[in-house]
Amino acid sequence: MEINWLGKTCFRIKGKQTTIVTDPFLPEAAGSLSRTNADILCLSYQKPEEAGEVKIGGEPYIIQGPGEYEVGGVLVIGIPSFQDESKGSIRGKNTIYALEIEELAICYLGKLGHMLTDEQIEVIGNVDILLLPVGGNVTINATQAARLVRNIEPNIVIPMYYKTPAANEELDPVDKFLNEIGSQGLTAQAKLNISKNSLPQGTQIVLLESPA
């Protein structure tokens, strides 16, 4: 399986038979997203019409909101959450997605803005790969993100939604999270190729290059 970070909260998770894209962003910042194909589109905080403005190739099945779904051999569980610590009253609702694809358990936190409860962590279950925001301000911050990693105990952590040269939002740089988690000095890589058999022991932080 191949995982690419396309910027902000957008990932392409490409299995042998099914490709998932999470939260594509609007055309003025989307760049190469228009050349991306998907079978499944997971929306955590966007409206379908907003995501539809990004010209994702193929005819993806759109998943938005809590529930259980099975598409193309992929099991998707949507778990309700919020974009802020006031139950969504400031920035709105968010959906966490627990994905099972090619024997790997992936948890995508979307634009999560609060710490998870023990009940939410239990619903998420075992996590091989955790995709989590770390930039603060409009999501959880570096300290909260590091605490979640310790609570969830995934094998691989891929940070997202932090300050990049193209980011036009007030976000913290990823170094703040790396300092919190004790993984300074990492070099970003273009993509992650991973299988169940190649998962590391313990927890490993993986930085992916962002085009946006």
GULO-908095 format. One record per residue (C-alpha): residue number from 1; residue in one letter; x, y, z. Coordinates in Angstrom, 2 decimals. Example, Ala and Ser with C-alpha at 12.3 -4.5 7.8 and 13.67 -1.06 7.14 Angstrom:
<sites>
site i:1, aa:A, X:12.30, Y:-4.50, Z:7.80
site i:2, aa:S, X:13.67, Y:-1.06, Z:7.14
</sites>
This chain:
<sites>
site i:1, aa:M, X:0.00, Y:0.00, Z:0.00
site i:2, aa:E, X:1.19, Y:3.51, Z:-0.82
site i:3, aa:I, X:0.37, Y:6.66, Z:1.16
site i:4, aa:N, X:0.95, Y:10.18, Z:-0.19
site i:5, aa:W, X:0.27, Y:13.46, Z:1.59
site i:6, aa:L, X:-1.32, Y:15.93, Z:-0.83
site i:7, aa:G, X:-1.33, Y:18.84, Z:1.62
site i:8, aa:K, X:-3.42, Y:20.07, Z:4.57
site i:9, aa:T, X:-5.64, Y:17.13, Z:5.63
site i:10, aa:C, X:-5.60, Y:15.44, Z:2.23
site i:11, aa:F, X:-4.05, Y:12.00, Z:1.74
site i:12, aa:R, X:-4.11, Y:9.46, Z:-1.06
site i:13, aa:I, X:-4.12, Y:5.90, Z:0.27
site i:14, aa:K, X:-3.58, Y:3.56, Z:-2.65
site i:15, aa:G, X:-4.14, Y:-0.16, Z:-2.27
site i:16, aa:K, X:-3.86, Y:-2.82, Z:-4.94
site i:17, aa:Q, X:-7.53, Y:-2.51, Z:-5.87
site i:18, aa:T, X:-8.92, Y:0.57, Z:-4.08
site i:19, aa:T, X:-7.72, Y:4.18, Z:-3.70
site i:20, aa:I, X:-8.98, Y:6.41, Z:-0.90
site i:21, aa:V, X:-8.67, Y:10.22, Z:-0.83
site i:22, aa:T, X:-9.36, Y:12.21, Z:2.33
site i:23, aa:D, X:-10.68, Y:15.79, Z:2.42
site i:24, aa:P, X:-9.46, Y:17.30, Z:-0.87
site i:25, aa:F, X:-9.25, Y:21.07, Z:-0.68
site i:26, aa:L, X:-10.53, Y:23.79, Z:-2.96
site i:27, aa:P, X:-9.15, Y:24.42, Z:-6.47
site i:28, aa:E, X:-7.25, Y:27.65, Z:-5.76
site i:29, aa:A, X:-4.83, Y:25.68, Z:-3.57
site i:30, aa:A, X:-5.31, Y:22.17, Z:-4.87
site i:31, aa:G, X:-2.65, Y:22.00, Z:-7.57
site i:32, aa:S, X:-2.16, Y:18.41, Z:-8.72
site i:33, aa:L, X:-5.30, Y:17.17, Z:-6.96
site i:34, aa:S, X:-7.10, Y:17.51, Z:-10.28
site i:35, aa:R, X:-4.97, Y:14.62, Z:-11.56
site i:36, aa:T, X:-5.82, Y:12.33, Z:-8.65
site i:37, aa:N, X:-8.17, Y:9.37, Z:-9.04
site i:38, aa:A, X:-10.13, Y:7.86, Z:-6.18
site i:39, aa:D, X:-12.59, Y:5.04, Z:-5.53
site i:40, aa:I, X:-13.55, Y:6.35, Z:-2.07
site i:41, aa:L, X:-13.70, Y:9.96, Z:-0.88
site i:42, aa:C, X:-13.78, Y:10.42, Z:2.93
site i:43, aa:L, X:-15.00, Y:13.83, Z:4.08
site i:44, aa:S, X:-14.44, Y:14.73, Z:7.72
site i:45, aa:Y, X:-15.55, Y:18.35, Z:7.84
site i:46, aa:Q, X:-16.32, Y:19.44, Z:4.28
site i:47, aa:K, X:-19.61, Y:19.51, Z:2.45
site i:48, aa:P, X:-19.81, Y:17.23, Z:-0.62
site i:49, aa:E, X:-20.30, Y:20.22, Z:-2.93
site i:50, aa:E, X:-17.05, Y:21.79, Z:-1.68
site i:51, aa:A, X:-15.09, Y:18.60, Z:-2.28
site i:52, aa:G, X:-16.84, Y:18.27, Z:-5.64
site i:53, aa:E, X:-15.20, Y:21.47, Z:-6.83
site i:54, aa:V, X:-11.87, Y:19.65, Z:-6.74
site i:55, aa:K, X:-11.81, Y:17.61, Z:-9.91
site i:56, aa:I, X:-10.94, Y:14.24, Z:-8.45
site i:57, aa:G, X:-10.77, Y:11.64, Z:-11.20
site i:58, aa:G, X:-12.91, Y:8.53, Z:-11.33
site i:59, aa:E, X:-16.35, Y:8.25, Z:-9.78
site i:60, aa:P, X:-15.54, Y:7.99, Z:-6.07
site i:61, aa:Y, X:-18.04, Y:6.78, Z:-3.51
site i:62, aa:I, X:-18.44, Y:9.70, Z:-1.09
site i:63, aa:I, X:-18.49, Y:8.95, Z:2.64
site i:64, aa:Q, X:-19.47, Y:11.80, Z:4.91
site i:65, aa:G, X:-20.23, Y:11.43, Z:8.58
site i:66, aa:P, X:-20.50, Y:8.68, Z:11.19
site i:67, aa:G, X:-21.52, Y:5.13, Z:10.32
site i:68, aa:E, X:-20.16, Y:1.88, Z:8.97
site i:69, aa:Y, X:-19.42, Y:1.42, Z:5.27
site i:70, aa:E, X:-17.85, Y:-1.27, Z:3.10
site i:71, aa:V, X:-16.69, Y:-0.25, Z:-0.36
site i:72, aa:G, X:-14.28, Y:-2.05, Z:-2.67
site i:73, aa:G, X:-13.12, Y:-4.41, Z:0.05
site i:74, aa:V, X:-12.39, Y:-1.51, Z:2.43
site i:75, aa:L, X:-14.17, Y:-1.26, Z:5.79
site i:76, aa:V, X:-14.76, Y:2.34, Z:6.91
site i:77, aa:I, X:-16.07, Y:3.35, Z:10.32
site i:78, aa:G, X:-16.93, Y:7.03, Z:10.82
site i:79, aa:I, X:-16.74, Y:8.23, Z:14.42
site i:80, aa:P, X:-18.29, Y:11.57, Z:15.48
site i:81, aa:S, X:-16.03, Y:14.28, Z:16.89
site i:82, aa:F, X:-15.59, Y:18.06, Z:16.70
site i:83, aa:Q, X:-13.24, Y:20.70, Z:15.32
site i:84, aa:D, X:-13.02, Y:22.49, Z:18.68
site i:85, aa:E, X:-13.23, Y:21.87, Z:22.41
site i:86, aa:S, X:-16.76, Y:23.33, Z:22.61
site i:87, aa:K, X:-18.56, Y:20.42, Z:20.92
site i:88, aa:G, X:-18.43, Y:22.08, Z:17.51
site i:89, aa:S, X:-20.01, Y:25.38, Z:18.52
site i:90, aa:I, X:-17.00, Y:27.32, Z:17.20
site i:91, aa:R, X:-15.81, Y:25.49, Z:14.07
site i:92, aa:G, X:-18.27, Y:22.64, Z:13.61
site i:93, aa:K, X:-18.35, Y:18.86, Z:13.54
site i:94, aa:N, X:-15.62, Y:16.49, Z:12.42
site i:95, aa:T, X:-15.62, Y:12.79, Z:11.56
site i:96, aa:I, X:-12.77, Y:10.46, Z:12.43
site i:97, aa:Y, X:-12.36, Y:7.54, Z:10.01
site i:98, aa:A, X:-11.07, Y:4.11, Z:11.04
site i:99, aa:L, X:-10.14, Y:2.28, Z:7.82
site i:100, aa:E, X:-9.30, Y:-1.36, Z:7.26
site i:101, aa:I, X:-7.50, Y:-1.90, Z:3.97
site i:102, aa:E, X:-5.19, Y:-4.76, Z:2.99
site i:103, aa:E, X:-4.98, Y:-6.00, Z:6.61
site i:104, aa:L, X:-3.84, Y:-2.56, Z:7.81
site i:105, aa:A, X:-5.79, Y:-0.45, Z:10.31
site i:106, aa:I, X:-5.54, Y:3.26, Z:9.50
site i:107, aa:C, X:-7.00, Y:6.02, Z:11.64
site i:108, aa:Y, X:-7.51, Y:9.40, Z:9.97
site i:109, aa:L, X:-8.40, Y:12.11, Z:12.50
site i:110, aa:G, X:-9.44, Y:14.85, Z:10.05
site i:111, aa:K, X:-9.57, Y:18.35, Z:11.55
site i:112, aa:L, X:-9.82, Y:17.13, Z:15.13
site i:113, aa:G, X:-9.90, Y:19.97, Z:17.66
site i:114, aa:H, X:-10.06, Y:18.19, Z:21.02
site i:115, aa:M, X:-8.66, Y:15.26, Z:22.97
site i:116, aa:L, X:-10.39, Y:11.92, Z:22.46
site i:117, aa:T, X:-12.34, Y:10.20, Z:25.18
site i:118, aa:D, X:-11.55, Y:6.66, Z:26.30
site i:119, aa:E, X:-14.78, Y:5.57, Z:24.61
site i:120, aa:Q, X:-13.75, Y:7.09, Z:21.27
site i:121, aa:I, X:-10.33, Y:5.45, Z:21.47
site i:122, aa:E, X:-12.00, Y:2.12, Z:22.20
site i:123, aa:V, X:-14.26, Y:2.48, Z:19.13
site i:124, aa:I, X:-11.23, Y:3.32, Z:16.97
site i:125, aa:G, X:-9.57, Y:0.12, Z:18.19
site i:126, aa:N, X:-6.14, Y:-1.08, Z:17.15
site i:127, aa:V, X:-4.27, Y:1.40, Z:14.92
site i:128, aa:D, X:-1.35, Y:0.50, Z:12.65
site i:129, aa:I, X:-1.09, Y:3.94, Z:11.00
site i:130, aa:L, X:-2.30, Y:7.21, Z:12.56
site i:131, aa:L, X:-2.81, Y:10.33, Z:10.43
site i:132, aa:L, X:-3.15, Y:13.28, Z:12.80
site i:133, aa:P, X:-3.12, Y:17.09, Z:12.70
site i:134, aa:V, X:-0.40, Y:18.77, Z:14.76
site i:135, aa:G, X:-0.44, Y:22.46, Z:13.76
site i:136, aa:G, X:-2.69, Y:23.88, Z:16.47
site i:137, aa:N, X:-4.93, Y:26.96, Z:16.21
site i:138, aa:V, X:-7.64, Y:25.27, Z:14.13
site i:139, aa:T, X:-6.84, Y:21.70, Z:15.26
site i:140, aa:I, X:-5.23, Y:19.99, Z:18.24
site i:141, aa:N, X:-1.77, Y:21.36, Z:19.00
site i:142, aa:A, X:1.58, Y:19.59, Z:19.21
site i:143, aa:T, X:1.28, Y:18.75, Z:22.90
site i:144, aa:Q, X:-2.22, Y:17.29, Z:22.47
site i:145, aa:A, X:-1.14, Y:15.37, Z:19.36
site i:146, aa:A, X:1.80, Y:13.81, Z:21.21
site i:147, aa:R, X:-0.51, Y:12.81, Z:24.06
site i:148, aa:L, X:-2.93, Y:11.17, Z:21.60
site i:149, aa:V, X:-0.09, Y:9.19, Z:20.05
site i:150, aa:R, X:0.80, Y:7.83, Z:23.49
site i:151, aa:N, X:-2.83, Y:7.00, Z:24.20
site i:152, aa:I, X:-3.49, Y:5.25, Z:20.87
site i:153, aa:E, X:-0.05, Y:3.57, Z:20.50
site i:154, aa:P, X:0.05, Y:3.18, Z:16.70
site i:155, aa:N, X:2.97, Y:1.62, Z:14.84
site i:156, aa:I, X:3.34, Y:4.54, Z:12.43
site i:157, aa:V, X:2.38, Y:8.21, Z:12.89
site i:158, aa:I, X:2.11, Y:10.59, Z:9.94
site i:159, aa:P, X:1.64, Y:14.23, Z:11.02
site i:160, aa:M, X:-0.43, Y:16.57, Z:8.86
site i:161, aa:Y, X:-1.94, Y:20.06, Z:8.81
site i:162, aa:Y, X:1.07, Y:22.02, Z:10.01
site i:163, aa:K, X:2.96, Y:25.04, Z:8.69
site i:164, aa:T, X:4.44, Y:24.55, Z:5.21
site i:165, aa:P, X:5.83, Y:27.13, Z:2.75
site i:166, aa:A, X:2.51, Y:27.14, Z:0.88
site i:167, aa:A, X:0.27, Y:27.21, Z:3.95
site i:168, aa:N, X:-1.74, Y:30.42, Z:4.30
site i:169, aa:E, X:-3.05, Y:29.63, Z:7.79
site i:170, aa:E, X:-1.56, Y:30.34, Z:11.20
site i:171, aa:L, X:-0.20, Y:26.89, Z:12.04
site i:172, aa:D, X:2.74, Y:25.71, Z:14.09
site i:173, aa:P, X:5.66, Y:24.03, Z:12.30
site i:174, aa:V, X:5.99, Y:20.26, Z:12.53
site i:175, aa:D, X:9.19, Y:20.62, Z:14.58
site i:176, aa:K, X:7.09, Y:21.55, Z:17.59
site i:177, aa:F, X:5.35, Y:18.16, Z:17.45
site i:178, aa:L, X:8.62, Y:16.33, Z:16.79
site i:179, aa:N, X:10.11, Y:17.91, Z:19.90
site i:180, aa:E, X:7.09, Y:16.87, Z:21.95
site i:181, aa:I, X:7.26, Y:13.28, Z:20.73
site i:182, aa:G, X:11.09, Y:13.03, Z:20.89
site i:183, aa:S, X:11.72, Y:12.49, Z:17.16
site i:184, aa:Q, X:13.73, Y:15.52, Z:16.08
site i:185, aa:G, X:15.70, Y:15.74, Z:12.86
site i:186, aa:L, X:13.54, Y:13.58, Z:10.60
site i:187, aa:T, X:13.79, Y:13.95, Z:6.82
site i:188, aa:A, X:10.55, Y:14.04, Z:4.82
site i:189, aa:Q, X:10.04, Y:11.34, Z:2.20
site i:190, aa:A, X:7.92, Y:11.46, Z:-0.95
site i:191, aa:K, X:5.63, Y:8.57, Z:0.02
site i:192, aa:L, X:5.23, Y:5.65, Z:2.37
site i:193, aa:N, X:5.10, Y:2.11, Z:1.03
site i:194, aa:I, X:3.87, Y:-0.19, Z:3.76
site i:195, aa:S, X:2.38, Y:-3.63, Z:4.35
site i:196, aa:K, X:1.29, Y:-5.53, Z:7.44
site i:197, aa:N, X:4.55, Y:-7.48, Z:7.43
site i:198, aa:S, X:6.73, Y:-4.36, Z:7.27
site i:199, aa:L, X:5.19, Y:-2.50, Z:10.21
site i:200, aa:P, X:7.83, Y:-1.37, Z:12.73
site i:201, aa:Q, X:7.92, Y:-2.47, Z:16.33
site i:202, aa:G, X:6.92, Y:0.32, Z:18.71
site i:203, aa:T, X:5.92, Y:3.72, Z:17.30
site i:204, aa:Q, X:7.71, Y:5.35, Z:14.36
site i:205, aa:I, X:7.11, Y:8.91, Z:13.13
site i:206, aa:V, X:7.11, Y:9.29, Z:9.32
site i:207, aa:L, X:7.26, Y:12.73, Z:7.67
site i:208, aa:L, X:5.83, Y:12.94, Z:4.16
site i:209, aa:E, X:6.63, Y:15.69, Z:1.67
site i:210, aa:S, X:3.77, Y:18.07, Z:0.97
site i:211, aa:P, X:3.22, Y:19.76, Z:-2.41
site i:212, aa:A, X:1.00, Y:22.35, Z:-0.72
</sites>
